[in-house]
């Protein structure tokens, strides 16, 4: 199977599928496809339903099977990027709701940070997804993507929500912002995410919740009486 990612910021993923090849993807992702590609909707059993519900993904995934060679194009539904990872080389930890599509042989599991108690208050960074197995997974990124490589023991402090993905060799924890004035007046929230190397991390420039809040202030609101 060959793929092409194009047209950022309204990004699409085009897959050239040979007869017999299959892909699983988030419901509603298909934009267009050739005749001869068949769709089946599967839930993945009770365990799979529970995992998907925890990370906010749709309960059922659509599986597209090529009965003859053709094209399947998947679209992202908000401005941003799509990135591809070969999880056979290294498992990937990613933000929840980032899954777009993957080979059938890729497995998704729940990833819980260390110090989970603090993570409950840390927002987006607490509950993530781990992709492993064989083949490619395609993830949705909010805004543009920035890649960094951390040496062993090297740390990066990241505002919650800006961590899109990291290699499984990295570790992550939540830390509180110190100083009452910094919390109240700094506009950065109560918590940061600290990622420790070695490994690569992928940062996103416009988390969807930050975009929503920026747009909200320009929207008309009902006047109170």
N, C-alpha and C positions, 0 to 999 in steps of 0.2 A: 504494500500500500504506500502510495506517495502522497505527500501533503504540501500545501502552500498556504501561508498566512499573509493576508494582504489587506489594504485599504484602511489602515489605522487613521483616524480614531474610531471609525465605525467598522470594526474589524470583522473579517470573515475567514473561516477555515475551510479550504477546499480539499477534499480527499479524492484521489483517483483510486478507485477500488477495482480489483480484479475479481473474476468469478470465484465465488466461495468465500471471499473475505467478509469480515463483519466488524462493526464498531458499535459501541454503546455510548449514549449521550443523554444529556439532560433533556427533559421533556420541553417541547416548544423551541428547540434549538435549530431544527431543520429549516433552511431557507429555500433551497431548491435542490432537485436531484434528477438523475436520468431515469427513464423507464427501465424496469428490470431490477431495481433495488427495492427490496421488500422490508417493511417495518413490522416489528413485533414489540409489544410493551410487556415488560417483566418487572416484578417487584423485588425479586431476589430473596424471597422468604422472610419470615418474621424477624430474624436477626438483621437482615439488610434493611428492612423497613425502619427498625429502631435506630440504627446508625444514621440513616439518612435524615430521619426526623430530628435527631439531636443536633446535626450540623446545618439544618435548614434547607437541605436539598429536597427536590421533589421525590415523593415516595416511590414512584415508578420510573424506570429508565426506558428509553426507546432504543431498541437494537435494530440496526439496519444491516441487512444481509444482501450482498450482491449476487443475484442469480445470473447476471451477466455483467461484463465490465461496464463501468460508468462512473459518473461524478456525483458526489454528495457534498453539498456546501452547508455549513453551519454558521450561524450569525450570533454575534454578541449583541445584547439588547440594551447596553448602555455604553457611553464613550469609554474606550479603553483598548487594551491590547489582548492578544492571545499568545501564550508561550507554550512550547512543546518540551516535554521532559522524557528522556529514556530512563524509566525507573529500573530497568535491568542493570544499569550501571551504578545507580545510587537511588535508594528510596527518597521520596520527596515529602516534606511536611508543608501543607498549604493552608491558607485561611479557609474558614468554612464558607460554603456557597460558591467556591471558585471553580468547581468541577464543570467542565464543558463536555468532554468526550474522552474516550480511551479505547485502546484495544481490549478485546474480551478477556485477555489474560492478565490484565492489571487489576489488583485488589485494592479496595478502599477500606481503611479502618479509622477508628477514632484515635486522635493523639491528644493526651492530657499532659499539660506542662507539669513540671515539678512545682512544689509549693502551690498546689491546686487551690488551697484556701484563699490565698491572695488573688489567684486568678479569677475567682468568682466576681471580684470587684474590678477586674482589669479590662473588662470590655471585650473587644474583638480578639484579643490575643489568647484568651483562655482555652477555648475549645477549637481544635483544628483537625485537619484530615491528614492521614498518612497514606501515600500511594506506593505500592510495591508490587513485586511480581515480575512480569516480562512485558516489554512493549512500551508504547508511548501513552502518556496522559497529556491532555491539552487543557490548560487552565486559563480562566478569565482574570485579567488584571485591570484594576480601576485606574484610569488615566494612563500615563506612560510608565514604563518599567525601567528601573535602574538596578544594575547588577553589581554586587560587591563580593570580593573574596576575602575571607577572614583567615588569618594564620591561627595556629593552635594557641588558645588562650586569649586571642584578641577579641575585644568586645565592641559592640556598637549599641548605643542607646537610641531607641526608636519610639516615636509617639505611637500609641495604640492604634491599630488599624492600618498602619503603613507597611507592615510585614505581609508581603504577598505569599512568599514561599521561601523555604530553605532546604538545603540538603540535610539528610537525617544525621549526618555527622556533627551538625551544630546542636547546641543546646539553648534553651530559652527559659527565662524566668521573668516575673513581674516585680518591679520595684516601685515604691511610692515616691512621688515628688516631695522633696523636703522643703519645709518652710511654709508657714501659713500664708504669707503674702504671695509667694510664688503660686500656690494653689488657687487663691482667691482672685488674684489680679493677672496671673500669667497667661490665662486663656489656653493652657495646655492640658487641663484635666488633672486627675489625681494620680495617674499611673503611667509608667513607661514600660516598654518591653526591652529587655536586655538579651541580645543574642551573642553567644560565645562560640568562636570557631574551634576547630578548623572546618572550613567548608564555604560554599557559596550561599549568598542570600539574594533574594529578589525583592525590591522595594517598589511600592506603587505610589504614584505622585498625587492621586486624587481618590482616596477611599470614598465609596459611594455614599456613606453616611455623612461625610464632610461635605460632599457635593450637595446632598439633599438639604443640609442645614444652610448652606450658602444661598441656595435658591429660595428657601423658605422665607427669608427676610424680605424678598422682593414680591412675594405673592400677596394679593389682597386678602385681608382677613375680615370676617364679619364684625361689624361694629357692635360693641357691647351696649346694652341698655340698662 
